Amino acid sequence: EYTNLIVYFDRPEDDLLFNQEESIQIQIEYFDEENNEFVVYSNIGSKTITADQDSLKVNISPLIQDYINNNIDYNNIIISSKNNSFNFSNLPIIYNDINSSNNPRLEIFYSE
């Protein structure tokens, strides 16, 4: 129904995704060239990832629309933790050249 970013997390069997906290908050940021800094893209909001979660689906329709309208620069969009205390080295995202079924992807909703 929407345009979604889908990522799957690479977890060892029966292990939690991360062990610092029970959940983490992630957010989308983009680089604001006028202020020369990354700013939170507030039209999507933060998303919670729990330690036992295997994937994340984020509606990025507003982000795509702002890109189409030249409001943001696609080359400078990042996913970040909402709180600086979280360590993304413990949030591995699956990418596999041979079996791409769980690779990050965009599901595009298009209508005329």
C-alpha positions as CSV (number, residue, x, y, z in Angstrom):
1,E,0.0,0.0,0.0
2,Y,3.0,2.3,0.6
3,T,6.6,2.6,-0.5
4,N,8.6,0.7,2.1
5,L,12.2,0.1,3.1
6,I,12.6,-3.4,4.3
7,V,15.7,-4.7,6.1
8,Y,16.4,-8.1,7.7
9,F,18.7,-8.4,10.6
10,D,21.5,-11.1,10.7
11,R,21.1,-12.9,14.0
12,P,22.9,-16.0,15.1
13,E,20.5,-18.9,16.0
14,D,18.5,-18.1,19.1
15,D,20.7,-15.1,20.0
16,L,19.2,-11.7,20.6
17,L,19.9,-9.0,18.0
18,F,21.7,-6.8,20.5
19,N,22.2,-7.0,24.3
20,Q,22.8,-3.4,25.5
21,E,19.1,-2.6,25.8
22,E,15.7,-4.3,25.3
23,S,15.0,-2.1,22.3
24,I,16.6,0.8,20.3
25,Q,15.0,3.6,18.4
26,I,16.2,4.4,14.9
27,Q,15.5,7.4,12.7
28,I,16.1,8.7,9.2
29,E,18.3,11.7,8.8
30,Y,19.3,13.8,5.8
31,F,22.1,16.3,5.2
32,D,20.9,19.9,5.3
33,E,23.3,21.8,3.1
34,E,22.2,25.2,4.3
35,N,23.0,24.3,7.9
36,N,25.9,21.9,7.0
37,E,24.6,19.2,9.3
38,F,22.4,16.0,9.4
39,V,18.9,16.6,10.6
40,V,16.2,14.2,11.6
41,Y,13.6,13.6,8.9
42,S,10.5,14.1,11.1
43,N,7.9,13.1,8.5
44,I,8.6,9.4,9.1
45,G,9.3,9.4,12.9
46,S,11.5,7.1,14.8
47,K,11.0,3.3,14.7
48,T,11.6,0.8,17.6
49,I,13.6,-2.3,17.1
50,T,13.4,-5.0,19.8
51,A,16.1,-7.4,20.6
52,D,14.2,-10.4,19.3
53,Q,13.0,-8.7,16.0
54,D,14.2,-10.2,12.7
55,S,13.2,-7.4,10.3
56,L,12.0,-3.8,10.0
57,K,9.6,-2.3,7.5
58,V,9.5,1.5,7.3
59,N,7.1,3.5,5.2
60,I,9.3,5.9,3.3
61,S,6.7,7.5,1.0
62,P,7.1,11.0,2.4
63,L,10.9,10.7,2.0
64,I,10.6,9.7,-1.6
65,Q,8.1,12.5,-2.3
66,D,10.5,15.1,-0.8
67,Y,13.3,13.7,-2.9
68,I,11.2,14.0,-6.0
69,N,10.3,17.5,-5.1
70,N,14.1,18.3,-4.6
71,N,13.5,19.1,-0.9
72,I,16.3,16.7,0.2
73,D,19.4,15.2,-1.4
74,Y,19.2,11.4,-1.8
75,N,23.0,11.0,-1.6
76,N,22.9,12.1,2.1
77,I,20.2,10.0,3.7
78,I,21.2,7.8,6.7
79,I,19.7,5.6,9.3
80,S,20.8,6.5,12.8
81,S,20.0,5.7,16.4
82,K,17.8,8.1,18.2
83,N,20.0,8.1,21.2
84,N,23.8,8.4,20.8
85,S,24.4,5.6,23.5
86,F,23.4,2.9,21.1
87,N,26.0,1.0,19.1
88,F,25.1,0.1,15.5
89,S,28.0,-2.4,15.3
90,N,25.6,-4.7,17.0
91,L,22.8,-4.3,14.5
92,P,23.9,-6.3,11.5
93,I,21.8,-6.1,8.3
94,I,21.7,-9.1,6.0
95,Y,23.2,-8.7,2.6
96,N,24.0,-11.8,0.5
97,D,25.2,-11.8,-3.1
98,I,24.0,-15.4,-3.7
99,N,20.6,-15.5,-2.0
100,S,19.0,-12.0,-2.1
101,S,15.6,-12.9,-0.6
102,N,16.4,-11.2,2.7
103,N,18.6,-8.4,1.3
104,P,17.5,-4.8,2.0
105,R,15.0,-3.7,-0.6
106,L,12.4,-1.1,-1.5
107,E,8.8,-2.0,-2.1
108,I,7.5,0.6,-4.5
109,F,3.8,1.5,-4.6
110,Y,3.0,3.2,-7.9
111,S,-0.3,4.4,-9.3
112,E,-1.3,6.6,-12.2
